[in-house]
Amino acid sequence: MKLHPDTDVKQAAYNTLGAIAMQGCGPGADLRLGESCAVIGLGLLGQLTCLLLRAAGVRVVGIDIDPAMVGSAAKHCR
């Protein structure tokens, strides 16, 4: 699919990553408003997943072995 000439390419690059993150929180996860979910791995996809889940009203617990990723997720996924 072609992008519109006025599209910001830097933002458009997140489309596929967002779709991958949404796939993980789709109907198979069966998450509902007010439930809790653990996201293991807080790299780019993990943080996008956290943001999507929070936007859907799910309480999110993020887990990663890298303290820098945990700090980044805490800063961006509030």
mmCIF file of the N, C-alpha and C atoms, coordinates in Angstrom:
data_MODEL
# 
_entry.id   MODEL 
# 
loop_
_atom_site.group_PDB 
_atom_site.id 
_atom_site.type_symbol 
_atom_site.label_atom_id 
_atom_site.label_alt_id 
_atom_site.label_comp_id 
_atom_site.label_asym_id 
_atom_site.label_entity_id 
_atom_site.label_seq_id 
_atom_site.pdbx_PDB_ins_code 
_atom_site.Cartn_x 
_atom_site.Cartn_y 
_atom_site.Cartn_z 
_atom_site.occupancy 
_atom_site.B_iso_or_equiv 
_atom_site.pdbx_formal_charge 
_atom_site.auth_seq_id 
_atom_site.auth_comp_id 
_atom_site.auth_asym_id 
_atom_site.auth_atom_id 
_atom_site.pdbx_PDB_model_num 
ATOM 1   N N  . MET A 1 1  ? 0.838   -1.163  0.000  1.00 0.00 ? 1  MET A N  1 
ATOM 2   C CA . MET A 1 1  ? 0.000   0.000   0.000  1.00 0.00 ? 1  MET A CA 1 
ATOM 3   C C  . MET A 1 1  ? 0.893   1.239   0.000  1.00 0.00 ? 1  MET A C  1 
ATOM 4   N N  . LYS A 1 2  ? 0.567   2.188   -0.829 1.00 0.00 ? 2  LYS A N  1 
ATOM 5   C CA . LYS A 1 2  ? 1.350   3.420   -0.909 1.00 0.00 ? 2  LYS A CA 1 
ATOM 6   C C  . LYS A 1 2  ? 0.874   4.414   0.142  1.00 0.00 ? 2  LYS A C  1 
ATOM 7   N N  . LEU A 1 3  ? 1.827   5.166   0.643  1.00 0.00 ? 3  LEU A N  1 
ATOM 8   C CA . LEU A 1 3  ? 1.513   6.223   1.600  1.00 0.00 ? 3  LEU A CA 1 
ATOM 9   C C  . LEU A 1 3  ? 1.168   7.511   0.859  1.00 0.00 ? 3  LEU A C  1 
ATOM 10  N N  . HIS A 1 4  ? 0.321   8.287   1.469  1.00 0.00 ? 4  HIS A N  1 
ATOM 11  C CA . HIS A 1 4  ? -0.010  9.606   0.929  1.00 0.00 ? 4  HIS A CA 1 
ATOM 12  C C  . HIS A 1 4  ? 1.260   10.450  0.955  1.00 0.00 ? 4  HIS A C  1 
ATOM 13  N N  . PRO A 1 5  ? 1.493   11.282  -0.054 1.00 0.00 ? 5  PRO A N  1 
ATOM 14  C CA . PRO A 1 5  ? 2.726   12.095  -0.098 1.00 0.00 ? 5  PRO A CA 1 
ATOM 15  C C  . PRO A 1 5  ? 2.940   12.988  1.124  1.00 0.00 ? 5  PRO A C  1 
ATOM 16  N N  . ASP A 1 6  ? 1.875   13.370  1.810  1.00 0.00 ? 6  ASP A N  1 
ATOM 17  C CA . ASP A 1 6  ? 2.013   14.235  2.986  1.00 0.00 ? 6  ASP A CA 1 
ATOM 18  C C  . ASP A 1 6  ? 2.278   13.467  4.279  1.00 0.00 ? 6  ASP A C  1 
ATOM 19  N N  . THR A 1 7  ? 2.355   12.153  4.206  1.00 0.00 ? 7  THR A N  1 
ATOM 20  C CA . THR A 1 7  ? 2.525   11.313  5.398  1.00 0.00 ? 7  THR A CA 1 
ATOM 21  C C  . THR A 1 7  ? 3.915   11.497  6.004  1.00 0.00 ? 7  THR A C  1 
ATOM 22  N N  . ASP A 1 8  ? 3.956   11.597  7.323  1.00 0.00 ? 8  ASP A N  1 
ATOM 23  C CA . ASP A 1 8  ? 5.225   11.641  8.046  1.00 0.00 ? 8  ASP A CA 1 
ATOM 24  C C  . ASP A 1 8  ? 5.770   10.218  8.117  1.00 0.00 ? 8  ASP A C  1 
ATOM 25  N N  . VAL A 1 9  ? 6.845   9.959   7.402  1.00 0.00 ? 9  VAL A N  1 
ATOM 26  C CA . VAL A 1 9  ? 7.378   8.601   7.282  1.00 0.00 ? 9  VAL A CA 1 
ATOM 27  C C  . VAL A 1 9  ? 7.839   8.052   8.633  1.00 0.00 ? 9  VAL A C  1 
ATOM 28  N N  . LYS A 1 10 ? 8.356   8.905   9.500  1.00 0.00 ? 10 LYS A N  1 
ATOM 29  C CA . LYS A 1 10 ? 8.807   8.452   10.817 1.00 0.00 ? 10 LYS A CA 1 
ATOM 30  C C  . LYS A 1 10 ? 7.634   7.904   11.636 1.00 0.00 ? 10 LYS A C  1 
ATOM 31  N N  . GLN A 1 11 ? 6.480   8.539   11.554 1.00 0.00 ? 11 GLN A N  1 
ATOM 32  C CA . GLN A 1 11 ? 5.310   8.049   12.273 1.00 0.00 ? 11 GLN A CA 1 
ATOM 33  C C  . GLN A 1 11 ? 4.709   6.831   11.591 1.00 0.00 ? 11 GLN A C  1 
ATOM 34  N N  . ALA A 1 12 ? 4.729   6.813   10.268 1.00 0.00 ? 12 ALA A N  1 
ATOM 35  C CA . ALA A 1 12 ? 4.167   5.686   9.524  1.00 0.00 ? 12 ALA A CA 1 
ATOM 36  C C  . ALA A 1 12 ? 4.942   4.399   9.787  1.00 0.00 ? 12 ALA A C  1 
ATOM 37  N N  . ALA A 1 13 ? 6.200   4.512   10.161 1.00 0.00 ? 13 ALA A N  1 
ATOM 38  C CA . ALA A 1 13 ? 7.017   3.330   10.436 1.00 0.00 ? 13 ALA A CA 1 
ATOM 39  C C  . ALA A 1 13 ? 6.488   2.537   11.631 1.00 0.00 ? 13 ALA A C  1 
ATOM 40  N N  . TYR A 1 14 ? 5.704   3.168   12.477 1.00 0.00 ? 14 TYR A N  1 
ATOM 41  C CA . TYR A 1 14 ? 5.163   2.486   13.656 1.00 0.00 ? 14 TYR A CA 1 
ATOM 42  C C  . TYR A 1 14 ? 3.909   1.676   13.345 1.00 0.00 ? 14 TYR A C  1 
ATOM 43  N N  . ASN A 1 15 ? 3.344   1.811   12.162 1.00 0.00 ? 15 ASN A N  1 
ATOM 44  C CA . ASN A 1 15 ? 2.114   1.086   11.831 1.00 0.00 ? 15 ASN A CA 1 
ATOM 45  C C  . ASN A 1 15 ? 2.254   -0.416  11.999 1.00 0.00 ? 15 ASN A C  1 
ATOM 46  N N  . THR A 1 16 ? 3.281   -0.999  11.405 1.00 0.00 ? 16 THR A N  1 
ATOM 47  C CA . THR A 1 16 ? 3.465   -2.441  11.476 1.00 0.00 ? 16 THR A CA 1 
ATOM 48  C C  . THR A 1 16 ? 3.777   -2.877  12.903 1.00 0.00 ? 16 THR A C  1 
ATOM 49  N N  . LEU A 1 17 ? 4.602   -2.110  13.600 1.00 0.00 ? 17 LEU A N  1 
ATOM 50  C CA . LEU A 1 17 ? 4.925   -2.456  14.988 1.00 0.00 ? 17 LEU A CA 1 
ATOM 51  C C  . LEU A 1 17 ? 3.667   -2.399  15.856 1.00 0.00 ? 17 LEU A C  1 
ATOM 52  N N  . GLY A 1 18 ? 2.837   -1.390  15.634 1.00 0.00 ? 18 GLY A N  1 
ATOM 53  C CA . GLY A 1 18 ? 1.580   -1.291  16.378 1.00 0.00 ? 18 GLY A CA 1 
ATOM 54  C C  . GLY A 1 18 ? 0.665   -2.466  16.079 1.00 0.00 ? 18 GLY A C  1 
ATOM 55  N N  . ALA A 1 19 ? 0.631   -2.902  14.835 1.00 0.00 ? 19 ALA A N  1 
ATOM 56  C CA . ALA A 1 19 ? -0.203  -4.043  14.468 1.00 0.00 ? 19 ALA A CA 1 
ATOM 57  C C  . ALA A 1 19 ? 0.289   -5.320  15.147 1.00 0.00 ? 19 ALA A C  1 
ATOM 58  N N  . ILE A 1 20 ? 1.597   -5.486  15.229 1.00 0.00 ? 20 ILE A N  1 
ATOM 59  C CA . ILE A 1 20 ? 2.157   -6.659  15.903 1.00 0.00 ? 20 ILE A CA 1 
ATOM 60  C C  . ILE A 1 20 ? 1.807   -6.622  17.391 1.00 0.00 ? 20 ILE A C  1 
ATOM 61  N N  . ALA A 1 21 ? 1.937   -5.453  18.011 1.00 0.00 ? 21 ALA A N  1 
ATOM 62  C CA . ALA A 1 21 ? 1.593   -5.322  19.435 1.00 0.00 ? 21 ALA A CA 1 
ATOM 63  C C  . ALA A 1 21 ? 0.107   -5.588  19.655 1.00 0.00 ? 21 ALA A C  1 
ATOM 64  N N  . MET A 1 22 ? -0.741  -5.098  18.746 1.00 0.00 ? 22 MET A N  1 
ATOM 65  C CA . MET A 1 22 ? -2.189  -5.318  18.877 1.00 0.00 ? 22 MET A CA 1 
ATOM 66  C C  . MET A 1 22 ? -2.541  -6.798  18.736 1.00 0.00 ? 22 MET A C  1 
ATOM 67  N N  . GLN A 1 23 ? -1.795  -7.521  17.917 1.00 0.00 ? 23 GLN A N  1 
ATOM 68  C CA . GLN A 1 23 ? -2.051  -8.950  17.730 1.00 0.00 ? 23 GLN A CA 1 
ATOM 69  C C  . GLN A 1 23 ? -1.905  -9.698  19.056 1.00 0.00 ? 23 GLN A C  1 
ATOM 70  N N  . GLY A 1 24 ? -0.937  -9.276  19.868 1.00 0.00 ? 24 GLY A N  1 
ATOM 71  C CA . GLY A 1 24 ? -0.728  -9.924  21.157 1.00 0.00 ? 24 GLY A CA 1 
ATOM 72  C C  . GLY A 1 24 ? -1.813  -9.631  22.176 1.00 0.00 ? 24 GLY A C  1 
ATOM 73  N N  . CYS A 1 25 ? -2.548  -8.545  22.005 1.00 0.00 ? 25 CYS A N  1 
ATOM 74  C CA . CYS A 1 25 ? -3.617  -8.218  22.956 1.00 0.00 ? 25 CYS A CA 1 
ATOM 75  C C  . CYS A 1 25 ? -4.991  -8.369  22.321 1.00 0.00 ? 25 CYS A C  1 
ATOM 76  N N  . GLY A 1 26 ? -5.075  -9.124  21.267 1.00 0.00 ? 26 GLY A N  1 
ATOM 77  C CA . GLY A 1 26 ? -6.344  -9.306  20.558 1.00 0.00 ? 26 GLY A CA 1 
ATOM 78  C C  . GLY A 1 26 ? -7.280  -10.290 21.252 1.00 0.00 ? 26 GLY A C  1 
ATOM 79  N N  . PRO A 1 27 ? -8.242  -10.825 20.505 1.00 0.00 ? 27 PRO A N  1 
ATOM 80  C CA . PRO A 1 27 ? -9.270  -11.707 21.080 1.00 0.00 ? 27 PRO A CA 1 
ATOM 81  C C  . PRO A 1 27 ? -8.699  -12.940 21.779 1.00 0.00 ? 27 PRO A C  1 
ATOM 82  N N  . GLY A 1 28 ? -7.566  -13.431 21.321 1.00 0.00 ? 28 GLY A N  1 
ATOM 83  C CA . GLY A 1 28 ? -6.966  -14.607 21.947 1.00 0.00 ? 28 GLY A CA 1 
ATOM 84  C C  . GLY A 1 28 ? -6.544  -14.369 23.385 1.00 0.00 ? 28 GLY A C  1 
ATOM 85  N N  . ALA A 1 29 ? -6.200  -13.139 23.702 1.00 0.00 ? 29 ALA A N  1 
ATOM 86  C CA . ALA A 1 29 ? -5.790  -12.806 25.070 1.00 0.00 ? 29 ALA A CA 1 
ATOM 87  C C  . ALA A 1 29 ? -6.999  -12.726 25.999 1.00 0.00 ? 29 ALA A C  1 
ATOM 88  N N  . ASP A 1 30 ? -8.171  -12.434 25.455 1.00 0.00 ? 30 ASP A N  1 
ATOM 89  C CA . ASP A 1 30 ? -9.422  -12.350 26.214 1.00 0.00 ? 30 ASP A CA 1 
ATOM 90  C C  . ASP A 1 30 ? -9.299  -11.450 27.437 1.00 0.00 ? 30 ASP A C  1 
ATOM 91  N N  . LEU A 1 31 ? -8.727  -10.258 27.233 1.00 0.00 ? 31 LEU A N  1 
ATOM 92  C CA . LEU A 1 31 ? -8.579  -9.296  28.325 1.00 0.00 ? 31 LEU A CA 1 
ATOM 93  C C  . LEU A 1 31 ? -9.754  -8.334  28.315 1.00 0.00 ? 31 LEU A C  1 
ATOM 94  N N  . ARG A 1 32 ? -10.181 -7.965  29.519 1.00 0.00 ? 32 ARG A N  1 
ATOM 95  C CA . ARG A 1 32 ? -11.322 -7.063  29.652 1.00 0.00 ? 32 ARG A CA 1 
ATOM 96  C C  . ARG A 1 32 ? -10.980 -5.899  30.562 1.00 0.00 ? 32 ARG A C  1 
ATOM 97  N N  . LEU A 1 33 ? -11.805 -4.879  30.484 1.00 0.00 ? 33 LEU A N  1 
ATOM 98  C CA . LEU A 1 33 ? -11.637 -3.678  31.286 1.00 0.00 ? 33 LEU A CA 1 
ATOM 99  C C  . LEU A 1 33 ? -11.462 -4.036  32.761 1.00 0.00 ? 33 LEU A C  1 
ATOM 100 N N  . GLY A 1 34 ? -10.408 -3.516  33.380 1.00 0.00 ? 34 GLY A N  1 
ATOM 101 C CA . GLY A 1 34 ? -10.172 -3.730  34.801 1.00 0.00 ? 34 GLY A CA 1 
ATOM 102 C C  . GLY A 1 34 ? -9.348  -4.962  35.133 1.00 0.00 ? 34 GLY A C  1 
ATOM 103 N N  . GLU A 1 35 ? -9.089  -5.819  34.157 1.00 0.00 ? 35 GLU A N  1 
ATOM 104 C CA . GLU A 1 35 ? -8.264  -6.999  34.420 1.00 0.00 ? 35 GLU A CA 1 
ATOM 105 C C  . GLU A 1 35 ? -6.794  -6.601  34.432 1.00 0.00 ? 35 GLU A C  1 
ATOM 106 N N  . SER A 1 36 ? -5.953  -7.535  34.827 1.00 0.00 ? 36 SER A N  1 
ATOM 107 C CA . SER A 1 36 ? -4.510  -7.297  34.868 1.00 0.00 ? 36 SER A CA 1 
ATOM 108 C C  . SER A 1 36 ? -3.803  -8.191  33.866 1.00 0.00 ? 36 SER A C  1 
ATOM 109 N N  . CYS A 1 37 ? -2.676  -7.694  33.361 1.00 0.00 ? 37 CYS A N  1 
ATOM 110 C CA . CYS A 1 37 ? -1.895  -8.449  32.380 1.00 0.00 ? 37 CYS A CA 1 
ATOM 111 C C  . CYS A 1 37 ? -0.421  -8.180  32.628 1.00 0.00 ? 37 CYS A C  1 
ATOM 112 N N  . ALA A 1 38 ? 0.406   -9.208  32.496 1.00 0.00 ? 38 ALA A N  1 
ATOM 113 C CA . ALA A 1 38 ? 1.851   -9.046  32.589 1.00 0.00 ? 38 ALA A CA 1 
ATOM 114 C C  . ALA A 1 38 ? 2.441   -9.034  31.184 1.00 0.00 ? 38 ALA A C  1 
ATOM 115 N N  . VAL A 1 39 ? 3.289   -8.061  30.913 1.00 0.00 ? 39 VAL A N  1 
ATOM 116 C CA . VAL A 1 39 ? 4.010   -7.994  29.652 1.00 0.00 ? 39 VAL A CA 1 
ATOM 117 C C  . VAL A 1 39 ? 5.466   -8.303  29.966 1.00 0.00 ? 39 VAL A C  1 
ATOM 118 N N  . ILE A 1 40 ? 5.959   -9.393  29.408 1.00 0.00 ? 40 ILE A N  1 
ATOM 119 C CA . ILE A 1 40 ? 7.331   -9.822  29.674 1.00 0.00 ? 40 ILE A CA 1 
ATOM 120 C C  . ILE A 1 40 ? 8.199   -9.363  28.509 1.00 0.00 ? 40 ILE A C  1 
ATOM 121 N N  . GLY A 1 41 ? 9.131   -8.480  28.809 1.00 0.00 ? 41 GLY A N  1 
ATOM 122 C CA . GLY A 1 41 ? 9.979   -7.882  27.787 1.00 0.00 ? 41 GLY A CA 1 
ATOM 123 C C  . GLY A 1 41 ? 9.485   -6.482  27.482 1.00 0.00 ? 41 GLY A C  1 
ATOM 124 N N  . LEU A 1 42 ? 10.270  -5.487  27.827 1.00 0.00 ? 42 LEU A N  1 
ATOM 125 C CA . LEU A 1 42 ? 9.848   -4.099  27.683 1.00 0.00 ? 42 LEU A CA 1 
ATOM 126 C C  . LEU A 1 42 ? 10.665  -3.356  26.634 1.00 0.00 ? 42 LEU A C  1 
ATOM 127 N N  . GLY A 1 43 ? 10.988  -4.052  25.563 1.00 0.00 ? 43 GLY A N  1 
ATOM 128 C CA . GLY A 1 43 ? 11.594  -3.387  24.413 1.00 0.00 ? 43 GLY A CA 1 
ATOM 129 C C  . GLY A 1 43 ? 10.515  -2.575  23.714 1.00 0.00 ? 43 GLY A C  1 
ATOM 130 N N  . LEU A 1 44 ? 10.754  -2.227  22.475 1.00 0.00 ? 44 LEU A N  1 
ATOM 131 C CA . LEU A 1 44 ? 9.812   -1.393  21.740 1.00 0.00 ? 44 LEU A CA 1 
ATOM 132 C C  . LEU A 1 44 ? 8.429   -2.036  21.638 1.00 0.00 ? 44 LEU A C  1 
ATOM 133 N N  . LEU A 1 45 ? 8.365   -3.304  21.244 1.00 0.00 ? 45 LEU A N  1 
ATOM 134 C CA . LEU A 1 45 ? 7.065   -3.972  21.120 1.00 0.00 ? 45 LEU A CA 1 
ATOM 135 C C  . LEU A 1 45 ? 6.388   -4.135  22.475 1.00 0.00 ? 45 LEU A C  1 
ATOM 136 N N  . GLY A 1 46 ? 7.153   -4.444  23.503 1.00 0.00 ? 46 GLY A N  1 
ATOM 137 C CA . GLY A 1 46 ? 6.584   -4.583  24.835 1.00 0.00 ? 46 GLY A CA 1 
ATOM 138 C C  . GLY A 1 46 ? 5.986   -3.276  25.333 1.00 0.00 ? 46 GLY A C  1 
ATOM 139 N N  . GLN A 1 47 ? 6.683   -2.168  25.081 1.00 0.00 ? 47 GLN A N  1 
ATOM 140 C CA . GLN A 1 47 ? 6.163   -0.875  25.525 1.00 0.00 ? 47 GLN A CA 1 
ATOM 141 C C  . GLN A 1 47 ? 4.936   -0.454  24.724 1.00 0.00 ? 47 GLN A C  1 
ATOM 142 N N  . LEU A 1 48 ? 4.931   -0.746  23.421 1.00 0.00 ? 48 LEU A N  1 
ATOM 143 C CA . LEU A 1 48 ? 3.729   -0.462  22.628 1.00 0.00 ? 48 LEU A CA 1 
ATOM 144 C C  . LEU A 1 48 ? 2.548   -1.298  23.125 1.00 0.00 ? 48 LEU A C  1 
ATOM 145 N N  . THR A 1 49 ? 2.824   -2.544  23.470 1.00 0.00 ? 49 THR A N  1 
ATOM 146 C CA . THR A 1 49 ? 1.776   -3.416  24.004 1.00 0.00 ? 49 THR A CA 1 
ATOM 147 C C  . THR A 1 49 ? 1.237   -2.867  25.313 1.00 0.00 ? 49 THR A C  1 
ATOM 148 N N  . CYS A 1 50 ? 2.128   -2.404  26.180 1.00 0.00 ? 50 CYS A N  1 
ATOM 149 C CA . CYS A 1 50 ? 1.698   -1.804  27.450 1.00 0.00 ? 50 CYS A CA 1 
ATOM 150 C C  . CYS A 1 50 ? 0.790   -0.598  27.204 1.00 0.00 ? 50 CYS A C  1 
ATOM 151 N N  . LEU A 1 51 ? 1.177   0.258   26.264 1.00 0.00 ? 51 LEU A N  1 
ATOM 152 C CA . LEU A 1 51 ? 0.376   1.440   25.971 1.00 0.00 ? 51 LEU A CA 1 
ATOM 153 C C  . LEU A 1 51 ? -1.005  1.061   25.447 1.00 0.00 ? 51 LEU A C  1 
ATOM 154 N N  . LEU A 1 52 ? -1.065  0.071   24.559 1.00 0.00 ? 52 LEU A N  1 
ATOM 155 C CA . LEU A 1 52 ? -2.349  -0.367  24.015 1.00 0.00 ? 52 LEU A CA 1 
ATOM 156 C C  . LEU A 1 52 ? -3.235  -0.966  25.107 1.00 0.00 ? 52 LEU A C  1 
ATOM 157 N N  . LEU A 1 53 ? -2.643  -1.782  25.967 1.00 0.00 ? 53 LEU A N  1 
ATOM 158 C CA . LEU A 1 53 ? -3.420  -2.405  27.043 1.00 0.00 ? 53 LEU A CA 1 
ATOM 159 C C  . LEU A 1 53 ? -3.950  -1.351  28.017 1.00 0.00 ? 53 LEU A C  1 
ATOM 160 N N  . ARG A 1 54 ? -3.104  -0.396  28.368 1.00 0.00 ? 54 ARG A N  1 
ATOM 161 C CA . ARG A 1 54 ? -3.561  0.663   29.285 1.00 0.00 ? 54 ARG A CA 1 
ATOM 162 C C  . ARG A 1 54 ? -4.681  1.479   28.659 1.00 0.00 ? 54 ARG A C  1 
ATOM 163 N N  . ALA A 1 55 ? -4.577  1.741   27.358 1.00 0.00 ? 55 ALA A N  1 
ATOM 164 C CA . ALA A 1 55 ? -5.625  2.489   26.670 1.00 0.00 ? 55 ALA A CA 1 
ATOM 165 C C  . ALA A 1 55 ? -6.941  1.721   26.663 1.00 0.00 ? 55 ALA A C  1 
ATOM 166 N N  . ALA A 1 56 ? -6.859  0.391   26.747 1.00 0.00 ? 56 ALA A N  1 
ATOM 167 C CA . ALA A 1 56 ? -8.052  -0.451  26.769 1.00 0.00 ? 56 ALA A CA 1 
ATOM 168 C C  . ALA A 1 56 ? -8.582  -0.659  28.190 1.00 0.00 ? 56 ALA A C  1 
ATOM 169 N N  . GLY A 1 57 ? -7.935  -0.047  29.184 1.00 0.00 ? 57 GLY A N  1 
ATOM 170 C CA . GLY A 1 57 ? -8.409  -0.159  30.558 1.00 0.00 ? 57 GLY A CA 1 
ATOM 171 C C  . GLY A 1 57 ? -7.905  -1.370  31.308 1.00 0.00 ? 57 GLY A C  1 
ATOM 172 N N  . VAL A 1 58 ? -6.812  -1.955  30.815 1.00 0.00 ? 58 VAL A N  1 
ATOM 173 C CA . VAL A 1 58 ? -6.217  -3.124  31.473 1.00 0.00 ? 58 VAL A CA 1 
ATOM 174 C C  . VAL A 1 58 ? -5.068  -2.652  32.352 1.00 0.00 ? 58 VAL A C  1 
ATOM 175 N N  . ARG A 1 59 ? -4.977  -3.187  33.567 1.00 0.00 ? 59 ARG A N  1 
ATOM 176 C CA . ARG A 1 59 ? -3.839  -2.890  34.438 1.00 0.00 ? 59 ARG A CA 1 
ATOM 177 C C  . ARG A 1 59 ? -2.651  -3.704  33.949 1.00 0.00 ? 59 ARG A C  1 
ATOM 178 N N  . VAL A 1 60 ? -1.503  -3.060  33.787 1.00 0.00 ? 60 VAL A N  1 
ATOM 179 C CA . VAL A 1 60 ? -0.344  -3.711  33.177 1.00 0.00 ? 60 VAL A CA 1 
ATOM 180 C C  . VAL A 1 60 ? 0.806   -3.793  34.175 1.00 0.00 ? 60 VAL A C  1 
ATOM 181 N N  . VAL A 1 61 ? 1.427   -4.972  34.223 1.00 0.00 ? 61 VAL A N  1 
ATOM 182 C CA . VAL A 1 61 ? 2.654   -5.184  34.987 1.00 0.00 ? 61 VAL A CA 1 
ATOM 183 C C  . VAL A 1 61 ? 3.734   -5.503  33.957 1.00 0.00 ? 61 VAL A C  1 
ATOM 184 N N  . GLY A 1 62 ? 4.749   -4.654  33.866 1.00 0.00 ? 62 GLY A N  1 
ATOM 185 C CA . GLY A 1 62 ? 5.835   -4.871  32.913 1.00 0.00 ? 62 GLY A CA 1 
ATOM 186 C C  . GLY A 1 62 ? 7.024   -5.526  33.590 1.00 0.00 ? 62 GLY A C  1 
ATOM 187 N N  . ILE A 1 63 ? 7.614   -6.504  32.906 1.00 0.00 ? 63 ILE A N  1 
ATOM 188 C CA . ILE A 1 63 ? 8.744   -7.266  33.455 1.00 0.00 ? 63 ILE A CA 1 
ATOM 189 C C  . ILE A 1 63 ? 9.876   -7.290  32.433 1.00 0.00 ? 63 ILE A C  1 
ATOM 190 N N  . ASP A 1 64 ? 11.088  -6.972  32.880 1.00 0.00 ? 64 ASP A N  1 
ATOM 191 C CA . ASP A 1 64 ? 12.258  -7.049  32.012 1.00 0.00 ? 64 ASP A CA 1 
ATOM 192 C C  . ASP A 1 64 ? 13.489  -7.215  32.895 1.00 0.00 ? 64 ASP A C  1 
ATOM 193 N N  . ILE A 1 65 ? 14.513  -7.875  32.358 1.00 0.00 ? 65 ILE A N  1 
ATOM 194 C CA . ILE A 1 65 ? 15.742  -8.062  33.137 1.00 0.00 ? 65 ILE A CA 1 
ATOM 195 C C  . ILE A 1 65 ? 16.656  -6.846  33.054 1.00 0.00 ? 65 ILE A C  1 
ATOM 196 N N  . ASP A 1 66 ? 16.377  -5.943  32.112 1.00 0.00 ? 66 ASP A N  1 
ATOM 197 C CA . ASP A 1 66 ? 17.193  -4.744  31.934 1.00 0.00 ? 66 ASP A CA 1 
ATOM 198 C C  . ASP A 1 66 ? 16.557  -3.566  32.683 1.00 0.00 ? 66 ASP A C  1 
ATOM 199 N N  . PRO A 1 67 ? 17.210  -3.093  33.740 1.00 0.00 ? 67 PRO A N  1 
ATOM 200 C CA . PRO A 1 67 ? 16.645  -1.972  34.505 1.00 0.00 ? 67 PRO A CA 1 
ATOM 201 C C  . PRO A 1 67 ? 16.394  -0.720  33.652 1.00 0.00 ? 67 PRO A C  1 
ATOM 202 N N  . ALA A 1 68 ? 17.185  -0.518  32.605 1.00 0.00 ? 68 ALA A N  1 
ATOM 203 C CA . ALA A 1 68 ? 16.988  0.644   31.740 1.00 0.00 ? 68 ALA A CA 1 
ATOM 204 C C  . ALA A 1 68 ? 15.649  0.549   31.001 1.00 0.00 ? 68 ALA A C  1 
ATOM 205 N N  . MET A 1 69 ? 15.276  -0.654  30.579 1.00 0.00 ? 69 MET A N  1 
ATOM 206 C CA . MET A 1 69 ? 13.993  -0.859  29.888 1.00 0.00 ? 69 MET A CA 1 
ATOM 207 C C  . MET A 1 69 ? 12.834  -0.645  30.860 1.00 0.00 ? 69 MET A C  1 
ATOM 208 N N  . VAL A 1 70 ? 12.999  -1.090  32.073 1.00 0.00 ? 70 VAL A N  1 
ATOM 209 C CA . VAL A 1 70 ? 11.959  -0.894  33.089 1.00 0.00 ? 70 VAL A CA 1 
ATOM 210 C C  . VAL A 1 70 ? 11.781  0.598   33.350 1.00 0.00 ? 70 VAL A C  1 
ATOM 211 N N  . GLY A 1 71 ? 12.884  1.320   33.459 1.00 0.00 ? 71 GLY A N  1 
ATOM 212 C CA . GLY A 1 71 ? 12.813  2.769   33.677 1.00 0.00 ? 71 GLY A CA 1 
ATOM 213 C C  . GLY A 1 71 ? 12.177  3.494   32.499 1.00 0.00 ? 71 GLY A C  1 
ATOM 214 N N  . SER A 1 72 ? 12.528  3.070   31.296 1.00 0.00 ? 72 SER A N  1 
ATOM 215 C CA . SER A 1 72 ? 11.946  3.677   30.098 1.00 0.00 ? 72 SER A CA 1 
ATOM 216 C C  . SER A 1 72 ? 10.442  3.418   30.023 1.00 0.00 ? 72 SER A C  1 
ATOM 217 N N  . ALA A 1 73 ? 10.039  2.193   30.334 1.00 0.00 ? 73 ALA A N  1 
ATOM 218 C CA . ALA A 1 73 ? 8.608   1.859   30.315 1.00 0.00 ? 73 ALA A CA 1 
ATOM 219 C C  . ALA A 1 73 ? 7.862   2.642   31.392 1.00 0.00 ? 73 ALA A C  1 
ATOM 220 N N  . ALA A 1 74 ? 8.463   2.776   32.568 1.00 0.00 ? 74 ALA A N  1 
ATOM 221 C CA . ALA A 1 74 ? 7.822   3.527   33.638 1.00 0.00 ? 74 ALA A CA 1 
ATOM 222 C C  . ALA A 1 74 ? 7.630   4.989   33.237 1.00 0.00 ? 74 ALA A C  1 
ATOM 223 N N  . LYS A 1 75 ? 8.580   5.524   32.486 1.00 0.00 ? 75 LYS A N  1 
ATOM 224 C CA . LYS A 1 75 ? 8.507   6.921   32.049 1.00 0.00 ? 75 LYS A CA 1 
ATOM 225 C C  . LYS A 1 75 ? 7.473   7.107   30.943 1.00 0.00 ? 75 LYS A C  1 
ATOM 226 N N  . HIS A 1 76 ? 7.425   6.195   29.985 1.00 0.00 ? 76 HIS A N  1 
ATOM 227 C CA . HIS A 1 76 ? 6.575   6.380   28.805 1.00 0.00 ? 76 HIS A CA 1 
ATOM 228 C C  . HIS A 1 76 ? 5.208   5.754   28.904 1.00 0.00 ? 76 HIS A C  1 
ATOM 229 N N  . CYS A 1 77 ? 5.025   4.799   29.760 1.00 0.00 ? 77 CYS A N  1 
ATOM 230 C CA . CYS A 1 77 ? 3.760   4.052   29.788 1.00 0.00 ? 77 CYS A CA 1 
ATOM 231 C C  . CYS A 1 77 ? 2.897   4.406   30.991 1.00 0.00 ? 77 CYS A C  1 
ATOM 232 N N  . ARG A 1 78 ? 2.955   5.623   31.440 1.00 0.00 ? 78 ARG A N  1 
ATOM 233 C CA . ARG A 1 78 ? 2.150   6.031   32.593 1.00 0.00 ? 78 ARG A CA 1 
ATOM 234 C C  . ARG A 1 78 ? 0.747   6.274   32.214 1.00 0.00 ? 78 ARG A C  1 
# 
